[in-house]
């Protein structure tokens, strides 16, 4: 009898505890954050996405009154960082700053995570691609470059980040639309591409012109054209691809995501804070300083962008036999 009473009591206590847990979980999510938050970054300190993550962390800390700490997890072009975030609880206390490079990873051999494992929170920046040449290049305009590439298929060398990247995918689409054939020369990131362009080691660079402001100002590099929908404010003399009849708008993006299953109130609070931050003069000044454009997308639009780009990448890989 005693044992049966104890069992009943224990069951009642467990039920009450479970009900209490269900009751407090939404309340805790609504109070988020109540402790420090980690922003995982897959690229080395000083890289564009690292700079982005640290500025966002600074402003989120100011908004929420809790520390937001950037933690670097390099390796596998982001695979290590994504896996690390996915190994943590889906509570919003480990989130990630990521780039369009993410969309190249889903179809890589050995990568186990899928888009459904991630919850997109916000896309904040877009960094258009561009065709960059050394100051002394015979290509004075994009038309010069296209003419040479059409007349000599495969002879124009185009340097860009990595063998497979958002930059490569955009350039493959550019070639398809423009009806040209050029040779892609991969480098380990955008910095080495700019060095190669400035030194005349490649005919053309296809990377983010926003990162070349110093070299352009110093007269070492010229921007022939950009992939944005409108002319880039930092390079107003450079036409868009669309202006030259190449119907392509593409960009590297940077945004924030969390593990799937993160409570909606947490996602909503982060999303609202980011919306508020992007309206501030401090954020707008930051974008201008780093040569980036506002590319805000909410969770739904951001998710759609990732899925669309993933399909584009799969098509390009299939065409290239990669």
Secondary structure, DSSP 8 states (H G I E B T S, - for coil): -HHHHHHHHHHHHHHHHHHHHHHHHHHHHHT--SS-EEEEE-S-TTSHHHHHHHHHHHHHHHHHSS-EEEEE--SGGGHHHHHHHHTS-SSSSEEEEEEGGGGGTTTSTT----GGGEEEEEEEEEEEEEEEEETT-S--SHHHHHHHHHHSTTTSEEEEESSSSHHHHHHHHHHHHHT---EEEEESSHHHHHHHHHTTSSSEEEEEGGGGHHHHHTTSEEEEEE-SSS--TT-TTSEETGGGT-----EEEEEEEEETT--HHHHHHHHHHHHHHHTSHHHHHHHHHHT-EEEEE-HHHHHHHHHHHHHHHHHHHHHHT-
